[in-house]
Amino acid sequence: MDQACSLESFLNRVQQRDPHQSEFAQAVREVMTTLWPFLEQNPRYRQMSLP
């Protein structure tokens, strides 16, 4: 994941990658909305490209 990536740009890329998977996109949104602040505060996980 790009270090400067925002949550919305990440979610937009998920939606663009799988436009016909609305339930998947919704699940990703729910999970990443919760995890995003943690990932921003702990950059080591972003450096490992976990999300």
mmCIF file of the N, C-alpha and C atoms, coordinates in Angstrom:
data_MODEL
# 
_entry.id   MODEL 
# 
loop_
_atom_site.group_PDB 
_atom_site.id 
_atom_site.type_symbol 
_atom_site.label_atom_id 
_atom_site.label_alt_id 
_atom_site.label_comp_id 
_atom_site.label_asym_id 
_atom_site.label_entity_id 
_atom_site.label_seq_id 
_atom_site.pdbx_PDB_ins_code 
_atom_site.Cartn_x 
_atom_site.Cartn_y 
_atom_site.Cartn_z 
_atom_site.occupancy 
_atom_site.B_iso_or_equiv 
_atom_site.pdbx_formal_charge 
_atom_site.auth_seq_id 
_atom_site.auth_comp_id 
_atom_site.auth_asym_id 
_atom_site.auth_atom_id 
_atom_site.pdbx_PDB_model_num 
ATOM 1   N N  . MET A 1 1  ? 0.839   -1.175 0.000  1.00 0.00 ? 1  MET A N  1 
ATOM 2   C CA . MET A 1 1  ? 0.000   0.000  0.000  1.00 0.00 ? 1  MET A CA 1 
ATOM 3   C C  . MET A 1 1  ? 0.882   1.234  0.000  1.00 0.00 ? 1  MET A C  1 
ATOM 4   N N  . ASP A 1 2  ? 0.506   2.191  -0.763 1.00 0.00 ? 2  ASP A N  1 
ATOM 5   C CA . ASP A 1 2  ? 1.218   3.458  -0.838 1.00 0.00 ? 2  ASP A CA 1 
ATOM 6   C C  . ASP A 1 2  ? 1.168   4.156  0.521  1.00 0.00 ? 2  ASP A C  1 
ATOM 7   N N  . GLN A 1 3  ? 2.290   4.681  0.967  1.00 0.00 ? 3  GLN A N  1 
ATOM 8   C CA . GLN A 1 3  ? 2.351   5.349  2.268  1.00 0.00 ? 3  GLN A CA 1 
ATOM 9   C C  . GLN A 1 3  ? 1.409   6.549  2.340  1.00 0.00 ? 3  GLN A C  1 
ATOM 10  N N  . ALA A 1 4  ? 1.198   7.242  1.225  1.00 0.00 ? 4  ALA A N  1 
ATOM 11  C CA . ALA A 1 4  ? 0.373   8.445  1.221  1.00 0.00 ? 4  ALA A CA 1 
ATOM 12  C C  . ALA A 1 4  ? -1.085  8.140  0.891  1.00 0.00 ? 4  ALA A C  1 
ATOM 13  N N  . CYS A 1 5  ? -1.424  6.900  0.782  1.00 0.00 ? 5  CYS A N  1 
ATOM 14  C CA . CYS A 1 5  ? -2.771  6.479  0.420  1.00 0.00 ? 5  CYS A CA 1 
ATOM 15  C C  . CYS A 1 5  ? -3.771  6.886  1.497  1.00 0.00 ? 5  CYS A C  1 
ATOM 16  N N  . SER A 1 6  ? -4.915  7.381  1.059  1.00 0.00 ? 6  SER A N  1 
ATOM 17  C CA . SER A 1 6  ? -5.982  7.681  2.015  1.00 0.00 ? 6  SER A CA 1 
ATOM 18  C C  . SER A 1 6  ? -6.957  6.512  2.048  1.00 0.00 ? 6  SER A C  1 
ATOM 19  N N  . LEU A 1 7  ? -7.763  6.478  3.065  1.00 0.00 ? 7  LEU A N  1 
ATOM 20  C CA . LEU A 1 7  ? -8.766  5.420  3.179  1.00 0.00 ? 7  LEU A CA 1 
ATOM 21  C C  . LEU A 1 7  ? -9.701  5.446  1.976  1.00 0.00 ? 7  LEU A C  1 
ATOM 22  N N  . GLU A 1 8  ? -10.160 6.619  1.599  1.00 0.00 ? 8  GLU A N  1 
ATOM 23  C CA . GLU A 1 8  ? -11.100 6.706  0.473  1.00 0.00 ? 8  GLU A CA 1 
ATOM 24  C C  . GLU A 1 8  ? -10.455 6.253  -0.836 1.00 0.00 ? 8  GLU A C  1 
ATOM 25  N N  . SER A 1 9  ? -9.204  6.600  -1.074 1.00 0.00 ? 9  SER A N  1 
ATOM 26  C CA . SER A 1 9  ? -8.560  6.156  -2.312 1.00 0.00 ? 9  SER A CA 1 
ATOM 27  C C  . SER A 1 9  ? -8.351  4.644  -2.296 1.00 0.00 ? 9  SER A C  1 
ATOM 28  N N  . PHE A 1 10 ? -8.046  4.090  -1.137 1.00 0.00 ? 10 PHE A N  1 
ATOM 29  C CA . PHE A 1 10 ? -7.916  2.638  -1.011 1.00 0.00 ? 10 PHE A CA 1 
ATOM 30  C C  . PHE A 1 10 ? -9.243  1.963  -1.331 1.00 0.00 ? 10 PHE A C  1 
ATOM 31  N N  . LEU A 1 11 ? -10.328 2.472  -0.741 1.00 0.00 ? 11 LEU A N  1 
ATOM 32  C CA . LEU A 1 11 ? -11.647 1.889  -0.978 1.00 0.00 ? 11 LEU A CA 1 
ATOM 33  C C  . LEU A 1 11 ? -12.081 2.065  -2.431 1.00 0.00 ? 11 LEU A C  1 
ATOM 34  N N  . ASN A 1 12 ? -11.725 3.185  -3.040 1.00 0.00 ? 12 ASN A N  1 
ATOM 35  C CA . ASN A 1 12 ? -12.040 3.394  -4.458 1.00 0.00 ? 12 ASN A CA 1 
ATOM 36  C C  . ASN A 1 12 ? -11.321 2.379  -5.333 1.00 0.00 ? 12 ASN A C  1 
ATOM 37  N N  . ARG A 1 13 ? -10.074 2.077  -4.999 1.00 0.00 ? 13 ARG A N  1 
ATOM 38  C CA . ARG A 1 13 ? -9.333  1.072  -5.780 1.00 0.00 ? 13 ARG A CA 1 
ATOM 39  C C  . ARG A 1 13 ? -9.963  -0.303 -5.638 1.00 0.00 ? 13 ARG A C  1 
ATOM 40  N N  . VAL A 1 14 ? -10.430 -0.640 -4.445 1.00 0.00 ? 14 VAL A N  1 
ATOM 41  C CA . VAL A 1 14 ? -11.116 -1.924 -4.243 1.00 0.00 ? 14 VAL A CA 1 
ATOM 42  C C  . VAL A 1 14 ? -12.365 -1.971 -5.113 1.00 0.00 ? 14 VAL A C  1 
ATOM 43  N N  . GLN A 1 15 ? -13.135 -0.887 -5.106 1.00 0.00 ? 15 GLN A N  1 
ATOM 44  C CA . GLN A 1 15 ? -14.371 -0.831 -5.895 1.00 0.00 ? 15 GLN A CA 1 
ATOM 45  C C  . GLN A 1 15 ? -14.072 -0.922 -7.393 1.00 0.00 ? 15 GLN A C  1 
ATOM 46  N N  . GLN A 1 16 ? -13.028 -0.251 -7.851 1.00 0.00 ? 16 GLN A N  1 
ATOM 47  C CA . GLN A 1 16 ? -12.666 -0.289 -9.270 1.00 0.00 ? 16 GLN A CA 1 
ATOM 48  C C  . GLN A 1 16 ? -12.157 -1.664 -9.679 1.00 0.00 ? 16 GLN A C  1 
ATOM 49  N N  . ARG A 1 17 ? -11.446 -2.321 -8.787 1.00 0.00 ? 17 ARG A N  1 
ATOM 50  C CA . ARG A 1 17 ? -10.891 -3.635 -9.094 1.00 0.00 ? 17 ARG A CA 1 
ATOM 51  C C  . ARG A 1 17 ? -11.986 -4.685 -9.222 1.00 0.00 ? 17 ARG A C  1 
ATOM 52  N N  . ASP A 1 18 ? -13.005 -4.596 -8.366 1.00 0.00 ? 18 ASP A N  1 
ATOM 53  C CA . ASP A 1 18 ? -14.090 -5.584 -8.342 1.00 0.00 ? 18 ASP A CA 1 
ATOM 54  C C  . ASP A 1 18 ? -15.448 -4.879 -8.352 1.00 0.00 ? 18 ASP A C  1 
ATOM 55  N N  . PRO A 1 19 ? -15.818 -4.241 -9.457 1.00 0.00 ? 19 PRO A N  1 
ATOM 56  C CA . PRO A 1 19 ? -17.036 -3.427 -9.469 1.00 0.00 ? 19 PRO A CA 1 
ATOM 57  C C  . PRO A 1 19 ? -18.333 -4.206 -9.264 1.00 0.00 ? 19 PRO A C  1 
ATOM 58  N N  . HIS A 1 20 ? -18.323 -5.487 -9.520 1.00 0.00 ? 20 HIS A N  1 
ATOM 59  C CA . HIS A 1 20 ? -19.547 -6.280 -9.392 1.00 0.00 ? 20 HIS A CA 1 
ATOM 60  C C  . HIS A 1 20 ? -19.635 -7.000 -8.050 1.00 0.00 ? 20 HIS A C  1 
ATOM 61  N N  . GLN A 1 21 ? -18.733 -6.693 -7.161 1.00 0.00 ? 21 GLN A N  1 
ATOM 62  C CA . GLN A 1 21 ? -18.697 -7.351 -5.850 1.00 0.00 ? 21 GLN A CA 1 
ATOM 63  C C  . GLN A 1 21 ? -19.078 -6.350 -4.754 1.00 0.00 ? 21 GLN A C  1 
ATOM 64  N N  . SER A 1 22 ? -20.320 -5.926 -4.760 1.00 0.00 ? 22 SER A N  1 
ATOM 65  C CA . SER A 1 22 ? -20.735 -4.879 -3.816 1.00 0.00 ? 22 SER A CA 1 
ATOM 66  C C  . SER A 1 22 ? -20.665 -5.342 -2.359 1.00 0.00 ? 22 SER A C  1 
ATOM 67  N N  . GLU A 1 23 ? -20.986 -6.597 -2.097 1.00 0.00 ? 23 GLU A N  1 
ATOM 68  C CA . GLU A 1 23 ? -20.910 -7.091 -0.715 1.00 0.00 ? 23 GLU A CA 1 
ATOM 69  C C  . GLU A 1 23 ? -19.463 -7.134 -0.232 1.00 0.00 ? 23 GLU A C  1 
ATOM 70  N N  . PHE A 1 24 ? -18.560 -7.527 -1.123 1.00 0.00 ? 24 PHE A N  1 
ATOM 71  C CA . PHE A 1 24 ? -17.141 -7.541 -0.783 1.00 0.00 ? 24 PHE A CA 1 
ATOM 72  C C  . PHE A 1 24 ? -16.664 -6.123 -0.475 1.00 0.00 ? 24 PHE A C  1 
ATOM 73  N N  . ALA A 1 25 ? -17.025 -5.171 -1.319 1.00 0.00 ? 25 ALA A N  1 
ATOM 74  C CA . ALA A 1 25 ? -16.616 -3.782 -1.111 1.00 0.00 ? 25 ALA A CA 1 
ATOM 75  C C  . ALA A 1 25 ? -17.171 -3.252 0.206  1.00 0.00 ? 25 ALA A C  1 
ATOM 76  N N  . GLN A 1 26 ? -18.391 -3.611 0.526  1.00 0.00 ? 26 GLN A N  1 
ATOM 77  C CA . GLN A 1 26 ? -18.992 -3.183 1.790  1.00 0.00 ? 26 GLN A CA 1 
ATOM 78  C C  . GLN A 1 26 ? -18.229 -3.777 2.977  1.00 0.00 ? 26 GLN A C  1 
ATOM 79  N N  . ALA A 1 27 ? -17.866 -5.042 2.885  1.00 0.00 ? 27 ALA A N  1 
ATOM 80  C CA . ALA A 1 27 ? -17.118 -5.690 3.964  1.00 0.00 ? 27 ALA A CA 1 
ATOM 81  C C  . ALA A 1 27 ? -15.741 -5.048 4.130  1.00 0.00 ? 27 ALA A C  1 
ATOM 82  N N  . VAL A 1 28 ? -15.076 -4.775 3.010  1.00 0.00 ? 28 VAL A N  1 
ATOM 83  C CA . VAL A 1 28 ? -13.768 -4.118 3.071  1.00 0.00 ? 28 VAL A CA 1 
ATOM 84  C C  . VAL A 1 28 ? -13.914 -2.753 3.729  1.00 0.00 ? 28 VAL A C  1 
ATOM 85  N N  . ARG A 1 29 ? -14.946 -2.011 3.353  1.00 0.00 ? 29 ARG A N  1 
ATOM 86  C CA . ARG A 1 29 ? -15.179 -0.685 3.940  1.00 0.00 ? 29 ARG A CA 1 
ATOM 87  C C  . ARG A 1 29 ? -15.364 -0.787 5.458  1.00 0.00 ? 29 ARG A C  1 
ATOM 88  N N  . GLU A 1 30 ? -16.167 -1.728 5.895  1.00 0.00 ? 30 GLU A N  1 
ATOM 89  C CA . GLU A 1 30 ? -16.430 -1.870 7.328  1.00 0.00 ? 30 GLU A CA 1 
ATOM 90  C C  . GLU A 1 30 ? -15.160 -2.225 8.102  1.00 0.00 ? 30 GLU A C  1 
ATOM 91  N N  . VAL A 1 31 ? -14.384 -3.150 7.572  1.00 0.00 ? 31 VAL A N  1 
ATOM 92  C CA . VAL A 1 31 ? -13.163 -3.575 8.263  1.00 0.00 ? 31 VAL A CA 1 
ATOM 93  C C  . VAL A 1 31 ? -12.102 -2.475 8.229  1.00 0.00 ? 31 VAL A C  1 
ATOM 94  N N  . MET A 1 32 ? -11.876 -1.904 7.052  1.00 0.00 ? 32 MET A N  1 
ATOM 95  C CA . MET A 1 32 ? -10.801 -0.924 6.926  1.00 0.00 ? 32 MET A CA 1 
ATOM 96  C C  . MET A 1 32 ? -11.115 0.393  7.627  1.00 0.00 ? 32 MET A C  1 
ATOM 97  N N  . THR A 1 33 ? -12.381 0.735  7.760  1.00 0.00 ? 33 THR A N  1 
ATOM 98  C CA . THR A 1 33 ? -12.739 1.937  8.509  1.00 0.00 ? 33 THR A CA 1 
ATOM 99  C C  . THR A 1 33 ? -12.302 1.792  9.961  1.00 0.00 ? 33 THR A C  1 
ATOM 100 N N  . THR A 1 34 ? -12.380 0.588  10.464 1.00 0.00 ? 34 THR A N  1 
ATOM 101 C CA . THR A 1 34 ? -11.944 0.317  11.833 1.00 0.00 ? 34 THR A CA 1 
ATOM 102 C C  . THR A 1 34 ? -10.419 0.226  11.935 1.00 0.00 ? 34 THR A C  1 
ATOM 103 N N  . LEU A 1 35 ? -9.796  -0.437 10.975 1.00 0.00 ? 35 LEU A N  1 
ATOM 104 C CA . LEU A 1 35 ? -8.349  -0.668 11.040 1.00 0.00 ? 35 LEU A CA 1 
ATOM 105 C C  . LEU A 1 35 ? -7.499  0.519  10.611 1.00 0.00 ? 35 LEU A C  1 
ATOM 106 N N  . TRP A 1 36 ? -8.028  1.381  9.768  1.00 0.00 ? 36 TRP A N  1 
ATOM 107 C CA . TRP A 1 36 ? -7.220  2.454  9.177  1.00 0.00 ? 36 TRP A CA 1 
ATOM 108 C C  . TRP A 1 36 ? -6.503  3.318  10.216 1.00 0.00 ? 36 TRP A C  1 
ATOM 109 N N  . PRO A 1 37 ? -7.188  3.780  11.274 1.00 0.00 ? 37 PRO A N  1 
ATOM 110 C CA . PRO A 1 37 ? -6.469  4.588  12.277 1.00 0.00 ? 37 PRO A CA 1 
ATOM 111 C C  . PRO A 1 37 ? -5.303  3.824  12.924 1.00 0.00 ? 37 PRO A C  1 
ATOM 112 N N  . PHE A 1 38 ? -5.493  2.545  13.178 1.00 0.00 ? 38 PHE A N  1 
ATOM 113 C CA . PHE A 1 38 ? -4.414  1.725  13.736 1.00 0.00 ? 38 PHE A CA 1 
ATOM 114 C C  . PHE A 1 38 ? -3.240  1.661  12.764 1.00 0.00 ? 38 PHE A C  1 
ATOM 115 N N  . LEU A 1 39 ? -3.538  1.454  11.483 1.00 0.00 ? 39 LEU A N  1 
ATOM 116 C CA . LEU A 1 39 ? -2.471  1.365  10.487 1.00 0.00 ? 39 LEU A CA 1 
ATOM 117 C C  . LEU A 1 39 ? -1.726  2.684  10.344 1.00 0.00 ? 39 LEU A C  1 
ATOM 118 N N  . GLU A 1 40 ? -2.434  3.788  10.469 1.00 0.00 ? 40 GLU A N  1 
ATOM 119 C CA . GLU A 1 40 ? -1.773  5.090  10.390 1.00 0.00 ? 40 GLU A CA 1 
ATOM 120 C C  . GLU A 1 40 ? -0.858  5.323  11.591 1.00 0.00 ? 40 GLU A C  1 
ATOM 121 N N  . GLN A 1 41 ? -1.239  4.807  12.746 1.00 0.00 ? 41 GLN A N  1 
ATOM 122 C CA . GLN A 1 41 ? -0.432  4.988  13.951 1.00 0.00 ? 41 GLN A CA 1 
ATOM 123 C C  . GLN A 1 41 ? 0.704   3.972  14.056 1.00 0.00 ? 41 GLN A C  1 
ATOM 124 N N  . ASN A 1 42 ? 0.648   2.920  13.270 1.00 0.00 ? 42 ASN A N  1 
ATOM 125 C CA . ASN A 1 42 ? 1.658   1.859  13.308 1.00 0.00 ? 42 ASN A CA 1 
ATOM 126 C C  . ASN A 1 42 ? 2.166   1.594  11.894 1.00 0.00 ? 42 ASN A C  1 
ATOM 127 N N  . PRO A 1 43 ? 3.009   2.476  11.389 1.00 0.00 ? 43 PRO A N  1 
ATOM 128 C CA . PRO A 1 43 ? 3.433   2.383  9.991  1.00 0.00 ? 43 PRO A CA 1 
ATOM 129 C C  . PRO A 1 43 ? 4.186   1.103  9.649  1.00 0.00 ? 43 PRO A C  1 
ATOM 130 N N  . ARG A 1 44 ? 4.687   0.392  10.631 1.00 0.00 ? 44 ARG A N  1 
ATOM 131 C CA . ARG A 1 44 ? 5.413   -0.850 10.314 1.00 0.00 ? 44 ARG A CA 1 
ATOM 132 C C  . ARG A 1 44 ? 4.508   -1.850 9.595  1.00 0.00 ? 44 ARG A C  1 
ATOM 133 N N  . TYR A 1 45 ? 3.212   -1.836 9.916  1.00 0.00 ? 45 TYR A N  1 
ATOM 134 C CA . TYR A 1 45 ? 2.291   -2.750 9.244  1.00 0.00 ? 45 TYR A CA 1 
ATOM 135 C C  . TYR A 1 45 ? 2.037   -2.318 7.802  1.00 0.00 ? 45 TYR A C  1 
ATOM 136 N N  . ARG A 1 46 ? 1.983   -1.031 7.579  1.00 0.00 ? 46 ARG A N  1 
ATOM 137 C CA . ARG A 1 46 ? 1.825   -0.534 6.209  1.00 0.00 ? 46 ARG A CA 1 
ATOM 138 C C  . ARG A 1 46 ? 3.079   -0.848 5.396  1.00 0.00 ? 46 ARG A C  1 
ATOM 139 N N  . GLN A 1 47 ? 4.240   -0.771 6.026  1.00 0.00 ? 47 GLN A N  1 
ATOM 140 C CA . GLN A 1 47 ? 5.488   -1.071 5.330  1.00 0.00 ? 47 GLN A CA 1 
ATOM 141 C C  . GLN A 1 47 ? 5.548   -2.535 4.914  1.00 0.00 ? 47 GLN A C  1 
ATOM 142 N N  . MET A 1 48 ? 4.856   -3.398 5.649  1.00 0.00 ? 48 MET A N  1 
ATOM 143 C CA . MET A 1 48 ? 4.809   -4.822 5.303  1.00 0.00 ? 48 MET A CA 1 
ATOM 144 C C  . MET A 1 48 ? 3.725   -5.115 4.273  1.00 0.00 ? 48 MET A C  1 
ATOM 145 N N  . SER A 1 49 ? 3.013   -4.073 3.850  1.00 0.00 ? 49 SER A N  1 
ATOM 146 C CA . SER A 1 49 ? 1.943   -4.193 2.846  1.00 0.00 ? 49 SER A CA 1 
ATOM 147 C C  . SER A 1 49 ? 0.861   -5.163 3.282  1.00 0.00 ? 49 SER A C  1 
ATOM 148 N N  . LEU A 1 50 ? 0.478   -5.105 4.556  1.00 0.00 ? 50 LEU A N  1 
ATOM 149 C CA . LEU A 1 50 ? -0.563  -6.003 5.037  1.00 0.00 ? 50 LEU A CA 1 
ATOM 150 C C  . LEU A 1 50 ? -1.941  -5.663 4.503  1.00 0.00 ? 50 LEU A C  1 
ATOM 151 N N  . PRO A 1 51 ? -2.371  -4.382 4.439  1.00 0.00 ? 51 PRO A N  1 
ATOM 152 C CA . PRO A 1 51 ? -3.703  -4.163 3.878  1.00 0.00 ? 51 PRO A CA 1 
ATOM 153 C C  . PRO A 1 51 ? -3.675  -4.160 2.374  1.00 0.00 ? 51 PRO A C  1 
# 
